[in-house]
Amino acid sequence: MKGREETRTVSASHRRVSLSHLSIRYGILRVTPWSWRCKLYCNGANCKYCSWKPWPLKEQAIRGLYSSWITGKIVAMSRPTAKTFTDDNLVAQFHKANICAVINLQMLGEHDSCGPKLLPSGFTYNPEMLMQNGIQFYNFIWPDFGALGIDILLDIVKVVHCSLRQGLGRTGVVIAAYMIWAKHCTYAEAIGRVRTARPHSVQNKKQIRLVKDFGTFLEKSGAALPQVATYLGDYMHMQVKILSSSQARKYHHIPKEIDICICGLLENYSGILDSDGKGSKIVRNDSFQMTNCKKFIRTNFRGNTLLLLQTLDQLMNSFIKPIIPEEELRGNIRYYSEHADWQCLHRYLLITMASISNGNYRNIAKLISRWYLGESVNDDGIIVTLQNHLVRDHVNFPPLLMSLAFRKSIKEPYDYDSQLAS
C-alpha cells in the first residue's frame, strides 16, 4: 500500500456516470463469442495494454506498466509481464512505493492471443515472484467485461490493491467499490474519482450497475442503526460480513456500535442513569455505517452521555423481541457459549452496565429488560433477577476494567488505551 497523501478534484464531467464513450464497443463485444474476443479486438502482440510503449511517462505510475494512482494508497495497473520483472525491476518499484499487496482479477489463460506468451502459471507473469519478495498476492476470478455478485465484490474490497490486464473495467469497479466501503462516497462520486485518475474506467452498464447496487447494499444493510426491525443474529451475521477481517474478529460476538457507545459512557460514567434510559432525541438511522461508527460516534457524541445512551437504546430497540427468551431470564444463566447470538451480548451488558450504574441497579435492570423483551413485558421477577446479576458483576469487575475482563473471558484481544484515546 502507498503511504503518501494525495488530493484530487473530481470534475463535473467525470462525476457524471456516462457510457457514451464505451457503449458501442461493449455492444460489439457482448455478441462476440468469448474465445474470439481477444483474437479479434486485442491487436495481438501489439496490444497497447500489454506494453508500456504506447503510454507516456505520466501514465506510468509504475514504470513499464500502464498504471495510475487513484488515491494515495491505491494504484490501478495493467497486467505485469515477465519482462517488467526483469527489465523494469518491478519488485523494487513496488517496495519503493510501499505496495505490499496485489489483487489479480484475471482468469487463468485469459487473453492468450495478445501481448507476450502466457507462462505455465496461466498469466503473463509468475505470482511466486511477488510472494517470494514479501508482496501478498490475491487472485479473484472475474471474466473480462463481466460483473460479479455483491458478496464477492465485498470480499475483494477488503483486500483492495488491484492488478489485471487493462486495469480499467474490473479494476475500476473494485476501486470504486472500495471508495464506497472505506470512504463512504456515493457510487457516482466513486466512479467519478476513479475516472478522473484513469479515464474510461468502469466500462459497461453491468459494471456501473454493480457499483450502484454495491452502494445501495451498504447503505441499507451496513447501517449501524438498522432501518427496519431485525433479529440480533441477522445483524451480527451482516456485521461480520461488512466489517474488515480484523474488525469482524474483534466484534464477532457483540455489535460494534454497542461497544463504542459503552466505551464512551465509561469516560463519564458517574450518575448517567438516573432514569430508565429513555431520551427525546432520535439519531437518524442513516447517520453512520458499521464501518465508520467509531469515528462518527467519537466525533459527534464524545462527552454527550445522553446521545451515547440514546444511540445505544435505539440499536437495542431495533432488534426483534424477545432477544432472550423469558424463561432464560427467569432462571440463572450459568453456561455461556460464544456461539449463541445473545449470550455474549448479555454477559457484556451485565458487566459493563453494572460498572456505569453508580449503584442504580434497579433502573439499569429495567432498561435491560426492556431491551430484551420490549415495552409490553414488565416482569418484576425478571427485573429482580437482572438486578441481582448486576450487583454481583459490579462486585466482581471493578469499574473501567469490565470490557477488558469480558474480552479475556472470550479470548479476544483488547486495546483499552486505544479505545479511550482521542
Helices and strands as residue ranges (DSSP letters): H 12-15, H 23-30, H 34-41, G 44-46, G 48-50, G 57-59, E 67-69, E 75-77, H 82-86, H 90-96, E 101-104, H 128-131, E 136-139, H 150-157, E 162-163, H 169-183, H 187-197, H 205-221, H 232-242, H 245-250, H 256-266, H 293-300, H 305-318, H 326-330, H 343-355, H 361-373, H 380-396, H 402-409, H 416-420
